[in-house]
Amino acid sequence: MRPALAFALTALFGTPAGAYSLQTAVSESCHERITARSLGPLSALVDIDAHIEIPDDPLLRRLLATLQFPGTAEADDATRFVMMSIIVGVRSPDTEGHSTFDLGALRRLHADPAPRGQYAHALRGPDDDGLPGDLAAVDGTLAAIVEEVRLGAELSAGGVIVRKPAYLDHYGRVEVPVVLFAWHVGRAIHALQDAHAHMIWDADVEHVVGVLNYVDAVEGRLGPDDGLAHSNALDDCDRDDVAPMVEAATRRTTALVGAIVQAVQARDDTALRRGLAPCADDATERDACGWLVYNPPCRAALGGDDPAAVEALCCTDANDFCGSPFAGIAREEPVGPYLGCGAAPGGAPAGWPVALGLAALFALARRRGLALAVGLAALAAPRPAAAEPPRLAVAIEGHGAALDDRVDSAILAPAFGYGVRAAWRVGRWRFGLHVDRDHWLSVEYGARVDAGVLDVALFGEALFFDDYVRVGLALGTSTLMFDSDLHDRGETGVFSELRPLGLRFPIHDALWVVLDPLTAAVVMPAIEPDDRLPSLRKVQRRTVLGIEGCFL
């Protein structure tokens, strides 16, 4: 199996979860874990329409060739296609195909002031105040689930296939063909799961007693009638004290999946209606009903406009949400404004990536300023003049890069590597060979180091100010050193690097320390002539440090 999307699917079926968010370099994904445990009945969706035709799309074909599912080693492409569509749908409410580190896009998505935008995540809308706000959020979330299931059921008979955005490590945002009804199933699953992380339930996890608030919290205007702020602690499904909610979410997701299959296959929504309705007092199969129910006595009191009954029967922060064991957890780690940005999917704080990105930029700026200062000092320092400078130079270098300049890519795109350069001098000019290994860190579906590329190039550079300053350009090839989602190891494209300001510091007559505070490198190991397939390209701002020996 290849990395990126395939890695996410591996995580789906066995990686321990850490939060109700999507798999990233800093969080495990509870959404994927719960979905994985519930996918059994979904295989029946493949048989709903025997006329599903897999489009002749090169991107889809390559993705399907890399995807693997437990127990489906012999599965045909139609099964893989449906499963992939569900997973793209599960991720959709949190990312809409953007990187989980694309903070601007995620802020717009998660801080959507429209109530429906918040109900897709089982949260209060901005005008959902007080106890009626709790009720409105629960009903709005139920409506969002029903709408997704309805759309999926209506579209199932036609086998409608459309393109939806998804994110691939190292490629960025791409438009992937999906089976539309399966994509809607994934979105319905997501909303039900979020209800178990963004709402406070009673001790038996049978009904909701409070709903959290995200949009007002991150905007810095959370008031006493807006409910508790979204809680990262309640999101943490690896905690023992939230295990009952995680278990309930898993059982109800499985029941929802079964009801969807019945509704679509048999055109019978009985199981779905039973699941979305409160359980009868004598109900024995509790997972077949009451998937998302607001405190029944409080609902009745609110409908009766009886203030005394409301005070006696409803749950609020003032009465510790009627003693819910999850109320205390919900008060831990509340979200708030993050440097003017929102939070990552599922409530994971987005402030730290912003801070890290700013710190990286600041560090680069300071490093460049320091290098310039040192370079000027070196220029001013006396140095014995050589009768004739050595003609051969060999440098061993290391480099690092933190950011990627491409549109719709992660803010963080870490890379690091090492290389060697050999050059022959003619006057102030040097010409030679550049070879480097560039390793890439994946951050979208988990933290790992990919083998990256091998860059081989010819370069030329000019030396100025008694050889203390250099300017150079390298052009050559870049060869992929691992199997990515869409390309095979060994594919070769182009490499270029501009070094606009390199500094050289002598430590011996024939030994120099070399520093390039900021270079511009385009690494493009796979070039696709077909515009339906993305090329594999990175735009790196490298910082290079090395040691150079001069001979002959």
Buried (B, 14 or more C-beta within 10 A) or exposed (E): EBBBBBBBBBBBBEBEBBBBBBBBBBBBBBBBBBBBBBBEBBBBBBEBBEEBEBEEBEBBBBBBEBBBBEEBEEBEBBBBBBBBBBBBBBBBBBBBBBBBBBBEBBBBBBBBEEBEBBBBBBBBBBEBBBBEBBBBBBBBBBBBBBBBBBBBBBBBEEBBBEBBBBBBBBBBBBBBBBBBBBBBBBBBBBBBBBBBBBBBBBEEBBBBBBBBBBBBBBBEEBEEEBBBBBBBBBBBBBBEEBEBBBBBBBBBBBBBBBBBBBBBBEEEBEBBEBBBBBBEEEEEEBBBBBBBBBBBBBBEBBEEEEEEBBEEBBBBBEBBBBEBBBBEBBBEBBBBBBEEBBBBBBBBBBBBBBEBBEEBEEEBEEBBEEBEEBBEEBBEEEEEEEEEBEEBBBBEBBBBBBBBEBEBBBBBBBBBBBBBBBBEBEEEEBEBBBBBBBBBBBBBBBEEEBBBBBBBBEBBBEBEEBBBBBBBBBBBBBBBBBBBBBBEEEBBBBBBBBBEBBBBBBEEEBEBBBBBBBBBBBBBBBBBEEEBBBBBBBBBBBBBBBBBBBEE
